[in-house]
């Protein structure tokens, strides 16, 4: 009986030592979750500024009789190049750098295999993984990424992570037919859904920017092509960073929910163990009293 009591005490101490860690992880996840939501709101303001710049540049191109398709192509290339015969598709899958987020990486890795099995992708196409934890999950599904982009495990993805990926894409732009992004989109604290969105070919958000009555023809002293390329690159960086932040929001919201459930479960276990401990103590005291009474001849042995 004494050994059983010691075991219960040890279980209680073990769970008590882990509970503060779960509380700390819950608090950190909550802060990162809210920070990701705030950053996404700032991205919306930045996107509106870029759209305002485009509204001044595109009419100048139209005045030179450029078509919308020509402008979009110029935005990614210094000159109108011929189509390459050996272009491949690129799938960038966004996951996490850390664990303790349930099946977050498993869901997106499974979705990636389904996307690769679709008609638009074949064996020659490339897969890039964002997040070293995701890389392990993809390999479990038989997908070996040709590039793995790692980011900080202690903070949210930075704009530099997006810039690094966009620069790598633009360097190899002549090799890619299309670039698709796959990520877990945040819906609520306990819900996310895999989303597939196209990053390249590059398209302007709306045709209103090319409307004849949208704005008077501007006077642009700098090189129009250089300007449109800079704006287009910023838009690509913004779009990819927005995908990274949506994924990070879903990741930290999921981790917060799991840590919240784990903390509640730990509290319940501690309460149950405490009840078990008190019951064992009462049993021990009762048995000792019976043994004393039997030794004094008050009751039959």
C-alpha positions as CSV (number, residue, x, y, z in Angstrom):
1,X,0.0,0.0,0.0
2,X,2.9,2.4,0.8
3,X,4.5,1.7,-2.6
4,X,1.2,2.5,-4.3
5,X,1.0,5.8,-2.4
6,X,4.5,6.7,-3.4
7,X,3.7,6.0,-7.0
8,X,0.7,8.3,-6.9
9,X,2.8,11.0,-5.4
10,X,5.4,10.6,-8.1
11,X,2.7,10.8,-10.8
12,X,1.3,14.0,-9.2
13,X,4.8,15.6,-9.1
14,X,5.6,14.6,-12.7
15,X,2.4,16.2,-14.1
16,X,2.8,19.3,-11.8
17,X,6.3,19.8,-13.2
18,X,5.1,19.7,-16.8
19,X,2.0,21.9,-16.4
20,X,3.9,25.2,-16.2
21,X,5.7,24.3,-19.5
22,X,2.3,23.8,-21.2
23,X,1.0,27.1,-19.8
24,X,4.1,28.8,-21.1
25,X,3.7,27.3,-24.6
26,X,0.0,28.3,-24.6
27,X,0.9,31.9,-23.7
28,X,3.6,32.1,-26.4
29,X,1.3,30.6,-29.0
30,X,-1.4,33.0,-28.1
31,X,1.0,36.0,-28.5
32,X,2.3,34.7,-31.9
33,X,-1.2,34.1,-33.1
34,X,-2.4,37.6,-32.3
35,X,0.8,39.1,-33.7
36,X,0.3,37.2,-37.0
37,X,-3.3,38.6,-37.3
38,X,-2.0,42.1,-36.7
39,X,0.7,41.8,-39.3
40,X,-1.8,40.6,-41.9
41,X,-3.8,43.8,-41.3
42,X,-0.7,45.9,-42.0
43,X,-0.1,43.9,-45.2
44,X,-3.5,45.0,-46.5
45,X,-2.5,48.7,-46.2
46,X,0.7,48.0,-48.0
47,X,-1.1,46.3,-50.8
48,X,-3.4,49.3,-51.3
49,X,-0.3,51.5,-51.7
50,X,1.1,49.2,-54.4
51,X,-2.2,49.3,-56.2
52,X,-2.1,53.1,-56.1
53,X,1.3,53.1,-57.8
54,X,0.1,50.7,-60.4
55,X,-2.8,52.9,-61.2
56,X,-0.3,55.6,-62.3
57,X,2.0,53.3,-64.2
58,X,-0.4,51.1,-66.3
59,X,-2.1,54.0,-68.2
60,X,1.4,55.1,-69.3
61,X,1.9,51.6,-70.8
62,X,-1.5,51.7,-72.5
63,X,-0.6,55.0,-74.1
64,X,2.3,53.1,-75.8
65,X,-0.2,50.6,-77.1
66,X,0.9,47.8,-74.8
67,X,-1.6,45.0,-74.2
68,X,-2.4,43.8,-70.7
69,X,-0.7,40.4,-71.4
70,X,2.5,42.2,-72.6
71,X,2.7,44.4,-69.5
72,X,2.3,41.4,-67.2
73,X,5.1,39.6,-69.1
74,X,7.3,42.6,-69.0
75,X,6.8,42.8,-65.3
76,X,8.7,39.6,-64.8
77,X,11.2,39.8,-67.7
78,X,13.5,42.4,-69.0
79,X,12.4,41.7,-72.6
80,X,9.9,39.7,-74.5
81,X,11.5,36.3,-74.6
82,X,10.4,33.2,-76.5
83,X,8.7,30.5,-74.6
84,X,11.0,27.8,-73.4
85,X,10.3,24.3,-74.5
86,X,11.4,22.7,-71.3
87,X,9.5,24.6,-68.7
88,X,8.3,22.9,-65.5
89,X,5.7,23.6,-62.9
90,X,6.8,24.6,-59.4
91,X,4.8,23.7,-56.3
92,X,5.8,25.6,-53.1
93,X,4.3,23.9,-50.0
94,X,4.2,26.0,-46.8
95,X,4.3,24.2,-43.4
96,X,5.9,24.8,-40.0
97,X,9.4,24.8,-38.5
98,X,8.2,23.5,-35.1
99,X,6.0,20.7,-33.8
100,X,3.3,20.6,-31.2
101,X,0.7,21.7,-33.8
102,X,-1.2,18.4,-34.2
103,X,-1.6,17.2,-37.8
104,X,-0.9,20.6,-39.3
105,X,2.0,19.4,-41.5
106,X,0.4,16.1,-42.2
107,X,-2.7,17.7,-43.7
108,X,-0.8,19.9,-46.0
109,X,1.6,17.1,-47.0
110,X,-1.3,14.9,-47.9
111,X,-2.9,17.7,-49.9
112,X,0.4,18.2,-51.7
113,X,0.5,14.6,-52.9
114,X,-3.1,15.0,-54.3
115,X,-2.1,18.2,-56.1
116,X,1.0,16.5,-57.6
117,X,-1.3,13.6,-58.8
118,X,-3.4,16.1,-60.7
119,X,-3.2,16.6,-64.5
120,X,-1.3,19.9,-64.2
121,X,1.7,18.3,-62.6
122,X,4.0,15.5,-63.7
123,X,7.2,13.8,-62.5
124,X,9.5,16.5,-64.0
125,X,7.9,19.2,-61.9
126,X,9.6,20.7,-58.8
127,X,8.5,20.9,-55.2
128,X,9.9,23.4,-52.7
129,X,9.1,23.0,-49.0
130,X,8.9,25.9,-46.6
131,X,9.6,24.6,-43.1
132,X,12.0,21.8,-42.0
133,X,9.2,20.0,-40.1
134,X,7.1,19.9,-43.3
135,X,10.1,18.4,-45.2
136,X,9.9,15.3,-43.0
137,X,6.2,14.8,-43.6
138,X,6.5,15.2,-47.4
139,X,9.2,12.5,-47.5
140,X,6.9,10.2,-45.6
141,X,4.5,10.6,-48.5
142,X,7.2,9.9,-51.0
143,X,7.7,13.5,-52.0
144,X,11.4,14.7,-52.0
145,X,11.5,18.6,-52.2
146,X,14.3,19.9,-54.4
147,X,14.6,22.9,-52.0
148,X,13.8,23.4,-48.3
149,X,13.4,26.9,-47.0
150,X,13.9,27.1,-43.3
151,X,13.0,30.0,-41.1
152,X,13.3,31.0,-37.4
153,X,11.7,28.5,-35.0
154,X,11.3,31.2,-32.3
155,X,9.5,33.9,-34.3
156,X,7.1,34.5,-37.2
157,X,8.2,34.3,-40.8
158,X,9.9,37.5,-41.8
159,X,9.6,39.5,-45.0
160,X,13.1,38.5,-45.8
161,X,11.9,34.8,-46.1
162,X,9.5,35.9,-48.8
163,X,12.2,38.0,-50.5
164,X,14.6,35.1,-50.6
165,X,12.0,32.8,-52.2
166,X,10.9,35.4,-54.7
167,X,14.5,36.2,-55.8
168,X,15.1,32.5,-56.3
169,X,12.0,32.2,-58.4
170,X,12.8,35.2,-60.5
171,X,16.3,34.0,-61.2
172,X,14.8,30.8,-62.6
173,X,11.7,32.4,-64.1
174,X,12.5,31.1,-67.6
175,X,12.3,27.5,-66.3
176,X,8.9,27.7,-64.7
177,X,5.6,27.5,-66.6
178,X,3.7,28.3,-63.4
179,X,4.3,28.6,-59.7
180,X,1.6,27.4,-57.3
181,X,1.5,28.0,-53.5
182,X,-0.1,25.4,-51.2
183,X,-0.7,26.4,-47.5
184,X,-3.1,25.9,-44.6
185,X,-5.4,28.9,-44.6
186,X,-6.6,30.2,-41.2
187,X,-10.3,30.1,-40.6
188,X,-10.7,30.0,-36.8
189,X,-8.8,29.0,-33.6
190,X,-9.6,25.3,-34.2
191,X,-10.1,25.3,-38.0
192,X,-7.9,25.6,-41.1
193,X,-8.2,24.3,-44.7
194,X,-5.5,23.7,-47.3
195,X,-5.6,26.3,-50.1
196,X,-3.9,26.2,-53.5
197,X,-3.2,29.6,-55.2
198,X,-1.3,30.6,-58.3
199,X,1.6,33.0,-57.8
200,X,2.9,32.9,-61.4
201,X,1.9,33.7,-64.2
202,X,1.6,37.1,-62.8
203,X,-1.7,38.9,-63.2
204,X,-2.8,42.3,-62.1
205,X,-5.5,42.3,-59.5
206,X,-8.2,44.0,-61.6
207,X,-8.8,45.3,-65.1
208,X,-10.0,48.6,-63.7
209,X,-6.3,49.7,-63.6
210,X,-6.3,49.7,-67.4
211,X,-9.6,51.5,-67.8
212,X,-9.3,54.5,-70.1
213,X,-11.3,56.7,-67.7
214,X,-9.6,55.5,-64.6
215,X,-6.8,58.2,-64.5
216,X,-5.3,60.7,-66.8
217,X,-2.1,59.7,-68.6
218,X,0.8,60.4,-66.1
219,X,4.2,61.9,-66.8
220,X,6.9,59.3,-65.9
221,X,10.5,60.4,-66.2
222,X,12.1,57.1,-65.2
223,X,12.2,53.9,-67.2
224,X,8.7,52.4,-67.3
225,X,9.9,48.8,-67.5
226,X,12.2,49.1,-64.5
227,X,9.4,50.7,-62.5
228,X,6.8,48.0,-63.4
229,X,9.3,45.3,-62.6
230,X,10.0,46.7,-59.2
231,X,6.3,47.1,-58.4
232,X,5.6,43.6,-59.7
233,X,8.4,42.1,-57.6
234,X,7.0,43.9,-54.5
235,X,3.5,42.5,-55.3
236,X,4.9,39.0,-55.6
237,X,6.8,39.4,-52.3
238,X,3.6,40.7,-50.7
239,X,1.5,37.9,-52.0
240,X,3.9,35.2,-50.8
241,X,4.4,36.9,-47.4
242,X,0.6,37.0,-47.0
243,X,0.5,33.2,-47.7
244,X,3.2,32.7,-45.1
245,X,1.4,34.8,-42.5
246,X,-1.9,33.0,-43.1
247,X,-0.2,29.7,-42.6
248,X,1.6,31.0,-39.5
249,X,-1.7,32.2,-38.1
250,X,-3.3,28.8,-38.6
251,X,-0.2,27.1,-37.1
252,X,-0.1,29.2,-33.9
253,X,-3.9,29.1,-33.4
254,X,-3.8,25.3,-33.7
255,X,-0.9,25.1,-31.2
256,X,-2.7,27.4,-28.8
257,X,-5.8,25.3,-28.9
258,X,-3.8,22.1,-28.3
259,X,-1.9,23.6,-25.4
260,X,-5.1,24.9,-23.9
261,X,-6.6,21.4,-24.1
262,X,-3.4,19.9,-22.7
263,X,-3.4,22.3,-19.8
264,X,-7.1,21.6,-19.0
265,X,-6.4,17.9,-19.2
266,X,-3.4,18.3,-16.8
267,X,-5.6,20.1,-14.3
268,X,-8.2,17.3,-14.5
269,X,-5.5,14.6,-14.0
270,X,-4.1,16.4,-11.0
271,X,-7.5,16.6,-9.5
272,X,-8.1,12.9,-10.1
273,X,-4.7,12.0,-8.7
274,X,-5.3,14.1,-5.7
275,X,-8.6,12.4,-5.0
276,X,-6.8,9.0,-5.5
277,X,-4.1,10.1,-3.1
278,X,-6.6,11.1,-0.4
279,X,-8.5,7.9,-0.8
280,X,-5.3,5.9,-0.4
281,X,-4.3,7.8,2.7
282,X,-7.8,7.2,4.2
283,X,-7.4,3.5,3.5
284,X,-4.0,3.4,5.1
285,X,-5.2,5.2,8.2
286,X,-8.3,2.9,8.5
287,X,-6.1,-0.2,8.2
288,X,-3.7,1.1,10.8
289,X,-6.6,1.8,13.2
290,X,-8.0,-1.7,12.6
291,X,-4.6,-3.2,13.3
292,X,-4.2,-1.2,16.5
293,X,-7.6,-2.2,17.7
294,X,-7.0,-5.8,16.9
295,X,-3.7,-5.7,18.8
296,X,-5.4,-4.3,21.8
297,X,-7.9,-7.1,21.8
298,X,-10.8,-4.7,21.0
299,X,-11.8,-6.6,17.9
300,X,-11.2,-10.1,16.7
301,X,-7.9,-10.6,14.9
